[in-house]
């Protein structure tokens, strides 16, 4: 019995820890979503493998500068009239081959591989920046939908309270049926808007769920980003564009292509190789070692090598132009995002003013309605204006946070 109780308590403890861990995962801020997306991203993992491959290519390139050592053993047999026999004996020897000069191609291959590693590092940052942009957009789309739902529910509560008051007034003969129908119509419209917004939230939370690897059924978000009141200066953002990862990827492509040009140019130069052998067993020769120096000079190949060089030079120019193009596109992107952020901040100021005035108007309409100075339709109109102003204000506040996060992400190195 005691054993059963201990097992049961152990099960309860493990289950509680599991539930607690799940709850910790399910309430997420933007920063945590970004970290989780990075950990779960297969694109990042793929890029990590590409970097590892580039590192292995560097090792291979360095190995091309080192001597090659091998051991060979051979034994000769031939068929004779008396049957198969060993007529010449065996050779057993070590060989060493050392490249001395290959038109700088082997050295450039090492430089190419080093720059290839840098390229993959910058490419990883570009992939991460794209991933973060998707997470930011999905996160704030969910926050936006949830905020809209809260606003709609608050408006519904006001409308339902209004409906109760009208029912009481209608019972006393102080309100008309048309006034009640107008409120019922507004309530039905709000219910439809809530259903639509909940559908938008479900769609966006599935996107976020895929990015961060958390089941959407337990996913809850918490926006702890402070309110953004100033966009800062555009120059501060533009200074970082020249060192952005996608620009650096293009720059590394051009550097790699320059190495390819030098490798191709090196194929037009002579090559010098040194080979040596040391025999532990040699048939028919008393010499224990030999050394062979080989010099090879390309003289004429019908213009093939020269054509290859010009082709690689043209590709280098193409990639240098691509750097300018990507830099210009990145600059235009940052300018556009900055202007969007500045516009969103200005909208917040305007919507705050609109909401404050609409709220006062609604309070005045309620007062005048009780005094019999206005009708119920005036009150409903004032209520609708106030609800729309609150919805627009909250939307603008969230949009500012989203625009600022996207802009900051766009200028990350």
N, C-alpha and C positions, 0 to 999 in steps of 0.2 A: 504494500500500500504506500509506504514511504517512497519507494522507488518510482511508483506511478506519479505521485505528487511532484517529486523532483523533476521528472521528465516533462510533466505538464507545465510546471513553472518555467523550465528552460525554454520550452516551445513558446510560451507567452512572451518571455524576454526577447527572444530572437525576432518574433513577429513585431514587437513594439519597436525594436531598433530598426527593422526594415521599414516600418511605416514612418518612423521619424526621419529616416534618411530620405524616403520618397518625398515627404513634405518639405524637407530642406531643398530638394532639387526643384520642386514644382513652383516655388515662389521666386521669380527671377527678375533681376534688374537688367538694364541694357548691357552694362559691363560684363555681367556674368553670362548673358546670352552670347556675347561676342567671344568670350573665352571658350565656352562650350562648343560653339560653332567651329572654332579653330581646331579643337581637339577631335571633333567628329568628322571634319571635312576630308573626304577622299581626294579632293583636288589637292589639298595641302600634302597629303600622304604621297600622292603621285609625284608631286614636285620634289618631295624629299628623296624619293627614289631616283629621280633624274639627277639630282645633285650628287648622290652617291655614285651613279654611273659616270658622271663627269670626273669625279675624284679618281675612279679606277682608270679612266682614260689618261689622266695625268700620270699615274704610275706607269702605264704602258709607254707613254711618250718618254719619260725619264729612262725607262729600261732600254729604249732605243739608242741611248748614248753610251751604254755600258757594253763591255765585251760579252760575247756569247761563248760558253764553254760546253763541250759535248764529248762523249766517249763513243767510239765506234769499234766494233769487232766484226771481222769478216773471215770466212773460210771458203776456199774454192774446191768444188768437186766437179769431176767430169766422168763421162761414161767411156770406158775402154773395152777392148775386146775381152779382157779377162773379168769384166764386171766393174761395178762402181768402186772407185778408190780415190783417196785424197792424194792429188798429184802435186799441189803447189804449196800446201801449208796454210797458215793463217796470218792475219794482220790484226793487231790490237793497238789502238792509239787514242790519245786525247787531242782535240782540236780547239783552238781559240781563234775567234774572229773579232777584230776591233775596228769599228768604223772610225776613220780619221777625219775625213771631210766629205760632206754630202750637200755642199752648196748651202749651208746653214739651215737646211730643211728640218733636220732633227731637232735643232735648238728652237726653231720657230714652232715646231709641233708641240714642244713643252710650253712655250708662251701661249699658244692657242688654247691648250688644255686648261691653263691657269685662268685665262679670261673666260673660258667656257664655264668654269665653276662660279665665277663672279656673276655671269649672266644668269645662271640657274638660281643663285641667291636672290638677285633682283626680281627674277620671274616669280619666285615664291612670294615676295612682298606684293607684287601686282595681283597675284591670285588671292592673297589674303585681303587686299584692299577691296577687290570686287566682292568677295564673300561678306566682308563687314558691311558694305553698302546694302547688300540684300537683307542682312539681318536687321540693320537700322530701319529700313523701309518697312519690313514685316512687323517689327516690334512696335513702331509708332502707328502703323495701320491698325493693329489690335488695340493699342491704347486709345486711339481715336474712336474706334467703334465702341469700346467700353464706356468712354466718356459720353458719347452720344446717347447710348442706352440709358445711362444714369439721368441725363438731362430730359430725355423723353419720359422716363418714369416719373420724374419730379413734376413735369408738366401734366402728365396723366393724373397724378395725385391732386394737383390744383383743380383740374377739370372735374374730377370725380367729386371733390368737395363742393365745387360750384354746382354740380348736378344735384347733390343732396339739398343744397340751399334752394335751388329752383323748385325741387319737388315740394319742399315745405311751403314755398311762396305760392306754388300752383294750387296746393291744397287750401290755402287761404284766399285764393283768387287774385293774388297780386302779380302772377307771372303768366304769360301766354304759352301755349303749347309750342308755338314756333320757336320760342327762346330755348325750350328744352331740346327740340330737334336740332337746333344749331349746335348746342353743346355736345349732343350725342354724335353728331357728324364729326366734330373735332376729335372726340375720343376715338372714334373708329379710324380716323386718319392717323392718329398717333399710334394706335395699335399696329396698323399696317407699316408705319415707319419703323417701329421697333422690330417687327419681324424681318424687315429688309436689312436693318443694321445688324441684327444678330446673325443673319446669313453672311454678311460681309465679314463679321468677326470670325465666324467659323472657317471661312475660306482663308483668311490671313493667318489664323493661328495654326492651320494645317501647314502652311508654307513655313512658318517659323519652327514648327515642330520638326519638319524634315531637316531644317538647317542645323538645329541644335541637338537633335536626337532624343527629345523628350516627348512622351506620349501626350497628345493634345488634350486628352480627357482629364489629365491632372495638371496641366500647365496653367500657371497663374503668373501674372506680370505685375511688377511694381515699378513705377516710374519715379526714380529718385533724382533725376537730372534737375539741377537748379534752373530757375527762370532766366532766360537770356534777354538782356536789355540793350546790349550794344554789339554791333557786328564787327567792331574793330576797323582797322584800315585794310584796304584792298592790297596795298603794297606788301604788307606782312605776309599775306598768303601767296602772292605772286613770286616772292623771293625763293620760295621752296620748290617751285615748279621745275626749275632746271635740274634739280637733283631727285625728282620723283622716280620711282622704281621703273615705270614703263619707259621713261626717257633714258634711264641707265641701261635698260635691256637693249634698246636701240643703239646706244653708244657702244656697248660691249659687242654687239653684232658687227659694228663697223671695225672695231679693234680686231676681232677675230678674222674678219675678212682681210684686213691688212696683213695678218700673218699668212693667210692663204695666198695672197699675192706674192709674198716673199718666198714661200715654199715653191710656188710655181716658177718664179724667177730662178730659184736655186736649181731647178731641174735642167737649166741651160748651162750650168757650170760643171766642171769635172768632179768626179767622185774618186776618193782614195780609200782603199780598204787594206787592212793588214790581217793575214791569216797565218797561223802557225800550228804545227802538229808535233806531238811527241809520242814516239812509238815505244810501247812496252814489249811488243812482239811484231816482227816484220819479216815477211817471206822474201827471200832472195835479195836483200839489201842490208848492208851493215850500218847504214845511217840511222841514227836514233831520232833525229828531228829535222824539220825543214820550215822555212818561213817564206811566205808568198805576199808580195806587195802588188796590188792591182790598181792601176789608174785608168779611168774610163772618161773619155771626152766626147760629148755629143757634138757632131759636126753639122749634120744636115738631116732634117726630118720633114722636109716639105712645108715648112712654116707652121707646123702643128704646135710646137712649143710657144712660139711667139703669139700665135692666135689665142692659146690658152691664157697667156699672161695678160693680153689685152682684155679678154673676157672677165678675168678676175678683177682687173682694175676698174672696169665698168661696173661690176657688182659693188665694189667698194664705194664708188661715187653714188650709186643708187641708195646704199645704206646710210651714207652721210646726209643725203637729201631726206631720208626717212626720219633722221633725228630731228631735223628742222620741222618736219611735218607734225611729228608727235608732240614736240614742244609747243608748237602753235595750237594744236588741238587741246592740249592740257591747259594752256593758258586761257583759251576761250572757255573751257569747261569751268575752271575756277572762277572766272569773271561772272559767268552765268549763275553759278551757285551762290556767289557773294551777293549779286543783285537780288536773287530770290530771297536770301536771308534778310537783306535790308528791307525789302518790300514786306516780308512777313512781320518784321518788328514794327513797321509803320502801321500795318493793319491791326496789330494788337492795340496800339494806342487809340486808333479810331473806334474799334469795337468796344473798348472799355468805356469810351465816352457814350457810344450808342446804347450800351447795356444800362449804364447808370441813368440815362435819361428815360429809357423805356421802363425801367423799374419804377422810377418816380411817377411816370405817366400812369402806370397800372395802379399804383397806390391812390393816386388822385381819382382815377376812374371808379375804383371801389368806393371811395368816400362819396363821390357824387352820385353813384348808383343808390347808395343807402339813403341819400337825400332826395332821390327821385329826379335828379337833374339829367341823368343819362340813362339809356336803356341797356339791356343785357348784351346786345350785339356790340356796343361800344366797349364794354368790359372784356368781352371775348377777343375783340380785335387788339386791345391793349395787351392782354395776356399773351396772345400769339406773337405780337411784336417783341415782347420781353423774352419769351422763350426762344425765338429765333436769334435775338441779339446774344443771349447767353450761349446758345449753341455755336454761333459764329465766333464768339470770344474764346471759348474753350478750344475750338478747332484751330484758331490762329495761334493760341499759346502752345499747343502741341506741335503745330506745323513749324513754329520757330525752333523748338528743340530738335525736331527732325532735320530741318535745314542746316542748323549749326553742326549737328553730328555728321551729316553727310559732307559738309564743306570741310570740316576738320579731317575727316577720313580721306577726302580727295587730295589733300596736300601732305599726307603722311609719306615719309621717305620709303 
